[in-house]
Amino acid sequence: MKKSAGAICLIVLAASLLSGCANLTRKDAGMLGGAAVGGLAGNALTGGSTLGTVAGAAGGAYLGRHIVK
C-alpha cells in the first residue's frame, strides 16, 4: 500500500506542476514529463527506494529535455 501511495503522490505532483505552467517550452515540458516518468520507474524498480526515485527522476528529466526537439 505504501508503494502505491508514493506513486500516486508523484502523479499528482507532476499533474499540478504541468497544469500551472501554460507557457512552457517544449524542452521544459519534456523535462517535467521525463522526471515524472523516471521517478515512477525508479520507484517501481527499486521497491520504493528514495534514492531510486530521485535517480530515476533526474535521469528522466535529462532524457526528456534532450529527446524533445
PDB file of N, CA, C, O and CB in Angstrom:
ATOM      1  N   MET A   1       0.817  -1.190   0.000  1.00  0.00           N
ATOM      2  CA  MET A   1       0.000   0.000   0.000  1.00  0.00           C
ATOM      3  C   MET A   1       0.867   1.263   0.000  1.00  0.00           C
ATOM      4  O   MET A   1       0.530   2.260  -0.638  1.00  0.00           O
ATOM      5  CB  MET A   1      -0.933  -0.007   1.203  1.00  0.00           C
ATOM      6  N   LYS A   2       1.980   1.204   0.719  1.00  0.00           N
ATOM      7  CA  LYS A   2       2.847   2.364   0.808  1.00  0.00           C
ATOM      8  C   LYS A   2       3.449   2.722  -0.549  1.00  0.00           C
ATOM      9  O   LYS A   2       3.579   3.902  -0.875  1.00  0.00           O
ATOM     10  CB  LYS A   2       3.950   2.113   1.817  1.00  0.00           C
ATOM     11  N   LYS A   3       3.818   1.716  -1.341  1.00  0.00           N
ATOM     12  CA  LYS A   3       4.415   1.973  -2.645  1.00  0.00           C
ATOM     13  C   LYS A   3       3.435   2.661  -3.578  1.00  0.00           C
ATOM     14  O   LYS A   3       3.809   3.595  -4.287  1.00  0.00           O
ATOM     15  CB  LYS A   3       4.901   0.676  -3.267  1.00  0.00           C
ATOM     16  N   SER A   4       2.191   2.215  -3.590  1.00  0.00           N
ATOM     17  CA  SER A   4       1.221   2.823  -4.496  1.00  0.00           C
ATOM     18  C   SER A   4       0.886   4.244  -4.056  1.00  0.00           C
ATOM     19  O   SER A   4       0.590   5.090  -4.900  1.00  0.00           O
ATOM     20  CB  SER A   4      -0.055   1.975  -4.565  1.00  0.00           C
ATOM     21  N   ALA A   5       0.925   4.523  -2.769  1.00  0.00           N
ATOM     22  CA  ALA A   5       0.669   5.884  -2.293  1.00  0.00           C
ATOM     23  C   ALA A   5       1.772   6.827  -2.772  1.00  0.00           C
ATOM     24  O   ALA A   5       1.492   7.969  -3.135  1.00  0.00           O
ATOM     25  CB  ALA A   5       0.568   5.914  -0.749  1.00  0.00           C
ATOM     26  N   GLY A   6       3.004   6.367  -2.776  1.00  0.00           N
ATOM     27  CA  GLY A   6       4.110   7.183  -3.271  1.00  0.00           C
ATOM     28  C   GLY A   6       3.983   7.465  -4.756  1.00  0.00           C
ATOM     29  O   GLY A   6       4.256   8.577  -5.207  1.00  0.00           O
ATOM     30  N   ALA A   7       3.567   6.460  -5.517  1.00  0.00           N
ATOM     31  CA  ALA A   7       3.386   6.642  -6.955  1.00  0.00           C
ATOM     32  C   ALA A   7       2.250   7.617  -7.229  1.00  0.00           C
ATOM     33  O   ALA A   7       2.347   8.450  -8.130  1.00  0.00           O
ATOM     34  CB  ALA A   7       3.109   5.295  -7.642  1.00  0.00           C
ATOM     35  N   ILE A   8       1.184   7.516  -6.462  1.00  0.00           N
ATOM     36  CA  ILE A   8       0.052   8.432  -6.643  1.00  0.00           C
ATOM     37  C   ILE A   8       0.478   9.859  -6.313  1.00  0.00           C
ATOM     38  O   ILE A   8       0.071  10.800  -6.994  1.00  0.00           O
ATOM     39  CB  ILE A   8      -1.146   8.007  -5.755  1.00  0.00           C
ATOM     40  N   CYS A   9       1.285  10.024  -5.284  1.00  0.00           N
ATOM     41  CA  CYS A   9       1.780  11.360  -4.930  1.00  0.00           C
ATOM     42  C   CYS A   9       2.617  11.950  -6.059  1.00  0.00           C
ATOM     43  O   CYS A   9       2.496  13.136  -6.365  1.00  0.00           O
ATOM     44  CB  CYS A   9       2.610  11.301  -3.638  1.00  0.00           C
ATOM     45  N   LEU A  10       3.461  11.135  -6.678  1.00  0.00           N
ATOM     46  CA  LEU A  10       4.270  11.621  -7.796  1.00  0.00           C
ATOM     47  C   LEU A  10       3.393  12.033  -8.977  1.00  0.00           C
ATOM     48  O   LEU A  10       3.657  13.051  -9.617  1.00  0.00           O
ATOM     49  CB  LEU A  10       5.269  10.548  -8.235  1.00  0.00           C
ATOM     50  N   ILE A  11       2.365  11.260  -9.267  1.00  0.00           N
ATOM     51  CA  ILE A  11       1.481  11.590 -10.380  1.00  0.00           C
ATOM     52  C   ILE A  11       0.737  12.895 -10.101  1.00  0.00           C
ATOM     53  O   ILE A  11       0.629  13.749 -10.982  1.00  0.00           O
ATOM     54  CB  ILE A  11       0.482  10.446 -10.633  1.00  0.00           C
ATOM     55  N   VAL A  12       0.228  13.052  -8.890  1.00  0.00           N
ATOM     56  CA  VAL A  12      -0.491  14.273  -8.533  1.00  0.00           C
ATOM     57  C   VAL A  12       0.443  15.474  -8.590  1.00  0.00           C
ATOM     58  O   VAL A  12       0.054  16.536  -9.077  1.00  0.00           O
ATOM     59  CB  VAL A  12      -1.113  14.147  -7.130  1.00  0.00           C
ATOM     60  N   LEU A  13       1.656  15.322  -8.106  1.00  0.00           N
ATOM     61  CA  LEU A  13       2.627  16.415  -8.143  1.00  0.00           C
ATOM     62  C   LEU A  13       2.947  16.809  -9.578  1.00  0.00           C
ATOM     63  O   LEU A  13       2.965  17.995  -9.907  1.00  0.00           O
ATOM     64  CB  LEU A  13       3.910  16.017  -7.407  1.00  0.00           C
ATOM     65  N   ALA A  14       3.198  15.832 -10.425  1.00  0.00           N
ATOM     66  CA  ALA A  14       3.510  16.116 -11.825  1.00  0.00           C
ATOM     67  C   ALA A  14       2.337  16.802 -12.516  1.00  0.00           C
ATOM     68  O   ALA A  14       2.534  17.750 -13.276  1.00  0.00           O
ATOM     69  CB  ALA A  14       3.877  14.825 -12.566  1.00  0.00           C
ATOM     70  N   ALA A  15       1.128  16.335 -12.261  1.00  0.00           N
ATOM     71  CA  ALA A  15      -0.050  16.942 -12.883  1.00  0.00           C
ATOM     72  C   ALA A  15      -0.235  18.381 -12.421  1.00  0.00           C
ATOM     73  O   ALA A  15      -0.577  19.249 -13.224  1.00  0.00           O
ATOM     74  CB  ALA A  15      -1.305  16.124 -12.564  1.00  0.00           C
ATOM     75  N   SER A  16      -0.014  18.641 -11.147  1.00  0.00           N
ATOM     76  CA  SER A  16      -0.190  20.006 -10.645  1.00  0.00           C
ATOM     77  C   SER A  16       0.894  20.931 -11.195  1.00  0.00           C
ATOM     78  O   SER A  16       0.626  22.100 -11.474  1.00  0.00           O
ATOM     79  CB  SER A  16      -0.168  20.022  -9.106  1.00  0.00           C
ATOM     80  N   LEU A  17       2.104  20.423 -11.352  1.00  0.00           N
ATOM     81  CA  LEU A  17       3.168  21.244 -11.929  1.00  0.00           C
ATOM     82  C   LEU A  17       2.880  21.582 -13.383  1.00  0.00           C
ATOM     83  O   LEU A  17       3.073  22.719 -13.813  1.00  0.00           O
ATOM     84  CB  LEU A  17       4.509  20.530 -11.817  1.00  0.00           C
ATOM     85  N   LEU A  18       2.420  20.599 -14.133  1.00  0.00           N
ATOM     86  CA  LEU A  18       2.153  20.826 -15.550  1.00  0.00           C
ATOM     87  C   LEU A  18       0.935  21.717 -15.765  1.00  0.00           C
ATOM     88  O   LEU A  18       0.915  22.503 -16.712  1.00  0.00           O
ATOM     89  CB  LEU A  18       1.952  19.501 -16.260  1.00  0.00           C
ATOM     90  N   SER A  19      -0.058  21.616 -14.926  1.00  0.00           N
ATOM     91  CA  SER A  19      -1.260  22.422 -15.117  1.00  0.00           C
ATOM     92  C   SER A  19      -1.013  23.895 -14.797  1.00  0.00           C
ATOM     93  O   SER A  19      -1.725  24.760 -15.307  1.00  0.00           O
ATOM     94  CB  SER A  19      -2.392  21.886 -14.251  1.00  0.00           C
ATOM     95  N   GLY A  20      -0.036  24.190 -13.980  1.00  0.00           N
ATOM     96  CA  GLY A  20       0.243  25.573 -13.610  1.00  0.00           C
ATOM     97  C   GLY A  20       1.178  26.289 -14.562  1.00  0.00           C
ATOM     98  O   GLY A  20       1.474  27.468 -14.364  1.00  0.00           O
ATOM     99  N   CYS A  21       1.643  25.609 -15.581  1.00  0.00           N
ATOM    100  CA  CYS A  21       2.629  26.193 -16.487  1.00  0.00           C
ATOM    101  C   CYS A  21       2.093  26.185 -17.912  1.00  0.00           C
ATOM    102  O   CYS A  21       2.414  25.295 -18.700  1.00  0.00           O
ATOM    103  CB  CYS A  21       3.969  25.428 -16.409  1.00  0.00           C
ATOM    104  N   ALA A  22       1.287  27.166 -18.233  1.00  0.00           N
ATOM    105  CA  ALA A  22       0.649  27.202 -19.551  1.00  0.00           C
ATOM    106  C   ALA A  22       1.631  27.575 -20.657  1.00  0.00           C
ATOM    107  O   ALA A  22       1.410  27.212 -21.813  1.00  0.00           O
ATOM    108  CB  ALA A  22      -0.507  28.185 -19.541  1.00  0.00           C
ATOM    109  N   ASN A  23       2.684  28.275 -20.341  1.00  0.00           N
ATOM    110  CA  ASN A  23       3.591  28.734 -21.394  1.00  0.00           C
ATOM    111  C   ASN A  23       4.980  28.090 -21.293  1.00  0.00           C
ATOM    112  O   ASN A  23       5.999  28.772 -21.397  1.00  0.00           O
ATOM    113  CB  ASN A  23       3.722  30.248 -21.336  1.00  0.00           C
ATOM    114  N   LEU A  24       5.002  26.796 -21.095  1.00  0.00           N
ATOM    115  CA  LEU A  24       6.270  26.064 -21.059  1.00  0.00           C
ATOM    116  C   LEU A  24       6.818  25.887 -22.468  1.00  0.00           C
ATOM    117  O   LEU A  24       6.062  25.772 -23.432  1.00  0.00           O
ATOM    118  CB  LEU A  24       6.090  24.691 -20.381  1.00  0.00           C
ATOM    119  N   THR A  25       8.128  25.868 -22.571  1.00  0.00           N
ATOM    120  CA  THR A  25       8.727  25.494 -23.844  1.00  0.00           C
ATOM    121  C   THR A  25       8.619  23.975 -23.989  1.00  0.00           C
ATOM    122  O   THR A  25       8.349  23.270 -23.017  1.00  0.00           O
ATOM    123  CB  THR A  25      10.221  25.972 -23.936  1.00  0.00           C
ATOM    124  N   ARG A  26       8.829  23.487 -25.189  1.00  0.00           N
ATOM    125  CA  ARG A  26       8.765  22.034 -25.408  1.00  0.00           C
ATOM    126  C   ARG A  26       9.831  21.317 -24.593  1.00  0.00           C
ATOM    127  O   ARG A  26       9.585  20.231 -24.068  1.00  0.00           O
ATOM    128  CB  ARG A  26       8.934  21.701 -26.901  1.00  0.00           C
ATOM    129  N   LYS A  27      11.001  21.912 -24.484  1.00  0.00           N
ATOM    130  CA  LYS A  27      12.073  21.268 -23.719  1.00  0.00           C
ATOM    131  C   LYS A  27      11.744  21.205 -22.237  1.00  0.00           C
ATOM    132  O   LYS A  27      12.030  20.204 -21.581  1.00  0.00           O
ATOM    133  CB  LYS A  27      13.388  22.008 -23.922  1.00  0.00           C
ATOM    134  N   ASP A  28      11.145  22.263 -21.705  1.00  0.00           N
ATOM    135  CA  ASP A  28      10.764  22.260 -20.290  1.00  0.00           C
ATOM    136  C   ASP A  28       9.669  21.235 -20.019  1.00  0.00           C
ATOM    137  O   ASP A  28       9.701  20.533 -19.009  1.00  0.00           O
ATOM    138  CB  ASP A  28      10.296  23.656 -19.858  1.00  0.00           C
ATOM    139  N   ALA A  29       8.702  21.155 -20.925  1.00  0.00           N
ATOM    140  CA  ALA A  29       7.627  20.164 -20.765  1.00  0.00           C
ATOM    141  C   ALA A  29       8.191  18.747 -20.864  1.00  0.00           C
ATOM    142  O   ALA A  29       7.769  17.859 -20.124  1.00  0.00           O
ATOM    143  CB  ALA A  29       6.522  20.377 -21.833  1.00  0.00           C
ATOM    144  N   GLY A  30       9.134  18.536 -21.768  1.00  0.00           N
ATOM    145  CA  GLY A  30       9.782  17.229 -21.885  1.00  0.00           C
ATOM    146  C   GLY A  30      10.552  16.872 -20.630  1.00  0.00           C
ATOM    147  O   GLY A  30      10.559  15.718 -20.201  1.00  0.00           O
ATOM    148  N   MET A  31      11.200  17.864 -20.044  1.00  0.00           N
ATOM    149  CA  MET A  31      11.957  17.638 -18.819  1.00  0.00           C
ATOM    150  C   MET A  31      11.027  17.257 -17.668  1.00  0.00           C
ATOM    151  O   MET A  31      11.319  16.322 -16.923  1.00  0.00           O
ATOM    152  CB  MET A  31      12.769  18.886 -18.456  1.00  0.00           C
ATOM    153  N   LEU A  32       9.911  17.974 -17.516  1.00  0.00           N
ATOM    154  CA  LEU A  32       8.972  17.665 -16.440  1.00  0.00           C
ATOM    155  C   LEU A  32       8.315  16.309 -16.633  1.00  0.00           C
ATOM    156  O   LEU A  32       8.162  15.542 -15.683  1.00  0.00           O
ATOM    157  CB  LEU A  32       7.909  18.741 -16.348  1.00  0.00           C
ATOM    158  N   GLY A  33       7.927  16.018 -17.866  1.00  0.00           N
ATOM    159  CA  GLY A  33       7.323  14.713 -18.140  1.00  0.00           C
ATOM    160  C   GLY A  33       8.309  13.582 -17.923  1.00  0.00           C
ATOM    161  O   GLY A  33       7.962  12.543 -17.362  1.00  0.00           O
ATOM    162  N   GLY A  34       9.542  13.786 -18.370  1.00  0.00           N
ATOM    163  CA  GLY A  34      10.576  12.777 -18.174  1.00  0.00           C
ATOM    164  C   GLY A  34      10.888  12.548 -16.712  1.00  0.00           C
ATOM    165  O   GLY A  34      11.129  11.415 -16.293  1.00  0.00           O
ATOM    166  N   ALA A  35      10.885  13.622 -15.928  1.00  0.00           N
ATOM    167  CA  ALA A  35      11.134  13.490 -14.484  1.00  0.00           C
ATOM    168  C   ALA A  35      10.022  12.691 -13.817  1.00  0.00           C
ATOM    169  O   ALA A  35      10.283  11.857 -12.950  1.00  0.00           O
ATOM    170  CB  ALA A  35      11.254  14.880 -13.823  1.00  0.00           C
ATOM    171  N   ALA A  36       8.784  12.946 -14.223  1.00  0.00           N
ATOM    172  CA  ALA A  36       7.659  12.218 -13.630  1.00  0.00           C
ATOM    173  C   ALA A  36       7.728  10.736 -13.973  1.00  0.00           C
ATOM    174  O   ALA A  36       7.581   9.883 -13.097  1.00  0.00           O
ATOM    175  CB  ALA A  36       6.325  12.806 -14.109  1.00  0.00           C
ATOM    176  N   VAL A  37       7.950  10.431 -15.241  1.00  0.00           N
ATOM    177  CA  VAL A  37       8.016   9.030 -15.666  1.00  0.00           C
ATOM    178  C   VAL A  37       9.244   8.345 -15.072  1.00  0.00           C
ATOM    179  O   VAL A  37       9.160   7.205 -14.615  1.00  0.00           O
ATOM    180  CB  VAL A  37       8.044   8.932 -17.204  1.00  0.00           C
ATOM    181  N   GLY A  38      10.375   9.030 -15.078  1.00  0.00           N
ATOM    182  CA  GLY A  38      11.594   8.460 -14.498  1.00  0.00           C
ATOM    183  C   GLY A  38      11.477   8.222 -13.008  1.00  0.00           C
ATOM    184  O   GLY A  38      11.955   7.210 -12.495  1.00  0.00           O
ATOM    185  N   GLY A  39      10.841   9.155 -12.309  1.00  0.00           N
ATOM    186  CA  GLY A  39      10.635   8.980 -10.872  1.00  0.00           C
ATOM    187  C   GLY A  39       9.749   7.784 -10.568  1.00  0.00           C
ATOM    188  O   GLY A  39      10.023   7.014  -9.647  1.00  0.00           O
ATOM    189  N   LEU A  40       8.685   7.633 -11.348  1.00  0.00           N
ATOM    190  CA  LEU A  40       7.803   6.471 -11.170  1.00  0.00           C
ATOM    191  C   LEU A  40       8.535   5.173 -11.472  1.00  0.00           C
ATOM    192  O   LEU A  40       8.402   4.189 -10.744  1.00  0.00           O
ATOM    193  CB  LEU A  40       6.568   6.593 -12.069  1.00  0.00           C
ATOM    194  N   ALA A  41       9.308   5.177 -12.550  1.00  0.00           N
ATOM    195  CA  ALA A  41      10.048   3.967 -12.921  1.00  0.00           C
ATOM    196  C   ALA A  41      11.104   3.637 -11.868  1.00  0.00           C
ATOM    197  O   ALA A  41      11.252   2.478 -11.481  1.00  0.00           O
ATOM    198  CB  ALA A  41      10.711   4.141 -14.302  1.00  0.00           C
ATOM    199  N   GLY A  42      11.838   4.648 -11.403  1.00  0.00           N
ATOM    200  CA  GLY A  42      12.845   4.424 -10.376  1.00  0.00           C
ATOM    201  C   GLY A  42      12.240   3.914  -9.086  1.00  0.00           C
ATOM    202  O   GLY A  42      12.815   3.053  -8.421  1.00  0.00           O
ATOM    203  N   ASN A  43      11.084   4.442  -8.731  1.00  0.00           N
ATOM    204  CA  ASN A  43      10.383   3.997  -7.535  1.00  0.00           C
ATOM    205  C   ASN A  43       9.960   2.546  -7.666  1.00  0.00           C
ATOM    206  O   ASN A  43      10.128   1.756  -6.736  1.00  0.00           O
ATOM    207  CB  ASN A  43       9.166   4.878  -7.268  1.00  0.00           C
ATOM    208  N   ALA A  44       9.415   2.197  -8.811  1.00  0.00           N
ATOM    209  CA  ALA A  44       8.931   0.826  -9.032  1.00  0.00           C
ATOM    210  C   ALA A  44      10.085  -0.176  -9.104  1.00  0.00           C
ATOM    211  O   ALA A  44       9.997  -1.272  -8.551  1.00  0.00           O
ATOM    212  CB  ALA A  44       8.103   0.758 -10.323  1.00  0.00           C
ATOM    213  N   LEU A  45      11.159   0.204  -9.783  1.00  0.00           N
ATOM    214  CA  LEU A  45      12.271  -0.733  -9.978  1.00  0.00           C
ATOM    215  C   LEU A  45      13.084  -0.978  -8.717  1.00  0.00           C
ATOM    216  O   LEU A  45      13.702  -2.032  -8.572  1.00  0.00           O
ATOM    217  CB  LEU A  45      13.180  -0.222 -11.056  1.00  0.00           C
ATOM    218  N   THR A  46      13.088  -0.010  -7.801  1.00  0.00           N
ATOM    219  CA  THR A  46      13.896  -0.170  -6.590  1.00  0.00           C
ATOM    220  C   THR A  46      13.055  -0.470  -5.360  1.00  0.00           C
ATOM    221  O   THR A  46      13.555  -0.404  -4.237  1.00  0.00           O
ATOM    222  CB  THR A  46      14.713   1.074  -6.347  1.00  0.00           C
ATOM    223  N   GLY A  47      11.792  -0.797  -5.558  1.00  0.00           N
ATOM    224  CA  GLY A  47      10.946  -1.153  -4.435  1.00  0.00           C
ATOM    225  C   GLY A  47      10.607   0.004  -3.516  1.00  0.00           C
ATOM    226  O   GLY A  47      10.417  -0.199  -2.316  1.00  0.00           O
ATOM    227  N   GLY A  48      10.528   1.203  -4.049  1.00  0.00           N
ATOM    228  CA  GLY A  48      10.153   2.362  -3.241  1.00  0.00           C
ATOM    229  C   GLY A  48      11.323   3.097  -2.623  1.00  0.00           C
ATOM    230  O   GLY A  48      11.125   3.948  -1.757  1.00  0.00           O
ATOM    231  N   SER A  49      12.518   2.793  -3.040  1.00  0.00           N
ATOM    232  CA  SER A  49      13.705   3.456  -2.502  1.00  0.00           C
ATOM    233  C   SER A  49      13.705   4.941  -2.865  1.00  0.00           C
ATOM    234  O   SER A  49      13.419   5.308  -4.005  1.00  0.00           O
ATOM    235  CB  SER A  49      14.985   2.779  -3.027  1.00  0.00           C
ATOM    236  N   THR A  50      14.024   5.777  -1.901  1.00  0.00           N
ATOM    237  CA  THR A  50      14.100   7.214  -2.155  1.00  0.00           C
ATOM    238  C   THR A  50      15.197   7.526  -3.161  1.00  0.00           C
ATOM    239  O   THR A  50      14.999   8.328  -4.074  1.00  0.00           O
ATOM    240  CB  THR A  50      14.346   7.980  -0.851  1.00  0.00           C
ATOM    241  N   LEU A  51      16.346   6.897  -2.995  1.00  0.00           N
ATOM    242  CA  LEU A  51      17.455   7.125  -3.908  1.00  0.00           C
ATOM    243  C   LEU A  51      17.089   6.695  -5.326  1.00  0.00           C
ATOM    244  O   LEU A  51      17.413   7.391  -6.288  1.00  0.00           O
ATOM    245  CB  LEU A  51      18.701   6.377  -3.430  1.00  0.00           C
ATOM    246  N   GLY A  52      16.418   5.555  -5.460  1.00  0.00           N
ATOM    247  CA  GLY A  52      15.995   5.084  -6.770  1.00  0.00           C
ATOM    248  C   GLY A  52      15.001   6.027  -7.426  1.00  0.00           C
ATOM    249  O   GLY A  52      15.055   6.251  -8.635  1.00  0.00           O
ATOM    250  N   THR A  53      14.088   6.582  -6.624  1.00  0.00           N
ATOM    251  CA  THR A  53      13.095   7.521  -7.142  1.00  0.00           C
ATOM    252  C   THR A  53      13.763   8.806  -7.617  1.00  0.00           C
ATOM    253  O   THR A  53      13.463   9.309  -8.700  1.00  0.00           O
ATOM    254  CB  THR A  53      12.042   7.835  -6.071  1.00  0.00           C
ATOM    255  N   VAL A  54      14.660   9.327  -6.806  1.00  0.00           N
ATOM    256  CA  VAL A  54      15.349  10.573  -7.160  1.00  0.00           C
ATOM    257  C   VAL A  54      16.257  10.365  -8.370  1.00  0.00           C
ATOM    258  O   VAL A  54      16.300  11.210  -9.264  1.00  0.00           O
ATOM    259  CB  VAL A  54      16.172  11.094  -5.963  1.00  0.00           C
ATOM    260  N   ALA A  55      16.973   9.258  -8.404  1.00  0.00           N
ATOM    261  CA  ALA A  55      17.849   8.980  -9.545  1.00  0.00           C
ATOM    262  C   ALA A  55      17.030   8.790 -10.824  1.00  0.00           C
ATOM    263  O   ALA A  55      17.421   9.267 -11.889  1.00  0.00           O
ATOM    264  CB  ALA A  55      18.709   7.728  -9.273  1.00  0.00           C
ATOM    265  N   GLY A  56      15.901   8.097 -10.720  1.00  0.00           N
ATOM    266  CA  GLY A  56      15.035   7.923 -11.878  1.00  0.00           C
ATOM    267  C   GLY A  56      14.478   9.247 -12.374  1.00  0.00           C
ATOM    268  O   GLY A  56      14.400   9.478 -13.581  1.00  0.00           O
ATOM    269  N   ALA A  57      14.090  10.120 -11.444  1.00  0.00           N
ATOM    270  CA  ALA A  57      13.571  11.432 -11.824  1.00  0.00           C
ATOM    271  C   ALA A  57      14.649  12.279 -12.494  1.00  0.00           C
ATOM    272  O   ALA A  57      14.378  12.960 -13.483  1.00  0.00           O
ATOM    273  CB  ALA A  57      13.019  12.160 -10.597  1.00  0.00           C
ATOM    274  N   ALA A  58      15.865  12.239 -11.961  1.00  0.00           N
ATOM    275  CA  ALA A  58      16.958  13.012 -12.550  1.00  0.00           C
ATOM    276  C   ALA A  58      17.299  12.504 -13.946  1.00  0.00           C
ATOM    277  O   ALA A  58      17.475  13.289 -14.878  1.00  0.00           O
ATOM    278  CB  ALA A  58      18.197  12.955 -11.652  1.00  0.00           C
ATOM    279  N   GLY A  59      17.391  11.191 -14.081  1.00  0.00           N
ATOM    280  CA  GLY A  59      17.682  10.616 -15.396  1.00  0.00           C
ATOM    281  C   GLY A  59      16.565  10.881 -16.381  1.00  0.00           C
ATOM    282  O   GLY A  59      16.824  11.188 -17.544  1.00  0.00           O
ATOM    283  N   GLY A  60      15.325  10.767 -15.933  1.00  0.00           N
ATOM    284  CA  GLY A  60      14.189  11.040 -16.804  1.00  0.00           C
ATOM    285  C   GLY A  60      14.132  12.492 -17.233  1.00  0.00           C
ATOM    286  O   GLY A  60      13.812  12.786 -18.385  1.00  0.00           O
ATOM    287  N   ALA A  61      14.437  13.402 -16.325  1.00  0.00           N
ATOM    288  CA  ALA A  61      14.452  14.828 -16.659  1.00  0.00           C
ATOM    289  C   ALA A  61      15.519  15.120 -17.713  1.00  0.00           C
ATOM    290  O   ALA A  61      15.276  15.866 -18.662  1.00  0.00           O
ATOM    291  CB  ALA A  61      14.703  15.677 -15.396  1.00  0.00           C
ATOM    292  N   TYR A  62      16.684  14.536 -17.540  1.00  0.00           N
ATOM    293  CA  TYR A  62      17.768  14.737 -18.509  1.00  0.00           C
ATOM    294  C   TYR A  62      17.373  14.214 -19.885  1.00  0.00           C
ATOM    295  O   TYR A  62      17.510  14.907 -20.893  1.00  0.00           O
ATOM    296  CB  TYR A  62      19.054  14.040 -18.032  1.00  0.00           C
ATOM    297  N   LEU A  63      16.884  12.985 -19.907  1.00  0.00           N
ATOM    298  CA  LEU A  63      16.488  12.395 -21.195  1.00  0.00           C
ATOM    299  C   LEU A  63      15.312  13.151 -21.816  1.00  0.00           C
ATOM    300  O   LEU A  63      15.305  13.417 -23.018  1.00  0.00           O
ATOM    301  CB  LEU A  63      16.118  10.912 -21.011  1.00  0.00           C
ATOM    302  N   GLY A  64      14.321  13.493 -20.995  1.00  0.00           N
ATOM    303  CA  GLY A  64      13.159  14.198 -21.501  1.00  0.00           C
ATOM    304  C   GLY A  64      13.515  15.537 -22.119  1.00  0.00           C
ATOM    305  O   GLY A  64      12.928  15.939 -23.124  1.00  0.00           O
ATOM    306  N   ARG A  65      14.465  16.222 -21.527  1.00  0.00           N
ATOM    307  CA  ARG A  65      14.877  17.530 -22.064  1.00  0.00           C
ATOM    308  C   ARG A  65      15.653  17.404 -23.356  1.00  0.00           C
ATOM    309  O   ARG A  65      15.531  18.252 -24.239  1.00  0.00           O
ATOM    310  CB  ARG A  65      15.715  18.274 -21.050  1.00  0.00           C
ATOM    311  N   HIS A  66      16.456  16.347 -23.477  1.00  0.00           N
ATOM    312  CA  HIS A  66      17.317  16.230 -24.655  1.00  0.00           C
ATOM    313  C   HIS A  66      16.687  15.448 -25.805  1.00  0.00           C
ATOM    314  O   HIS A  66      17.151  15.543 -26.941  1.00  0.00           O
ATOM    315  CB  HIS A  66      18.606  15.577 -24.268  1.00  0.00           C
ATOM    316  N   ILE A  67      15.645  14.684 -25.526  1.00  0.00           N
ATOM    317  CA  ILE A  67      14.995  13.935 -26.600  1.00  0.00           C
ATOM    318  C   ILE A  67      14.025  14.818 -27.383  1.00  0.00           C
ATOM    319  O   ILE A  67      13.881  14.671 -28.597  1.00  0.00           O
ATOM    320  CB  ILE A  67      14.256  12.722 -26.030  1.00  0.00           C
ATOM    321  N   VAL A  68      13.361  15.738 -26.675  1.00  0.00           N
ATOM    322  CA  VAL A  68      12.374  16.616 -27.321  1.00  0.00           C
ATOM    323  C   VAL A  68      13.100  17.598 -28.235  1.00  0.00           C
ATOM    324  O   VAL A  68      14.109  18.191 -27.854  1.00  0.00           O
ATOM    325  CB  VAL A  68      11.519  17.384 -26.256  1.00  0.00           C
ATOM    326  N   LYS A  69      12.583  17.756 -29.422  1.00  0.00           N
ATOM    327  CA  LYS A  69      13.226  18.693 -30.382  1.00  0.00           C
ATOM    328  C   LYS A  69      12.387  19.908 -30.579  1.00  0.00           C
ATOM    329  O   LYS A  69      12.760  20.799 -31.342  1.00  0.00           O
ATOM    330  CB  LYS A  69      13.472  18.024 -31.734  1.00  0.00           C
TER     331      LYS A  69
END
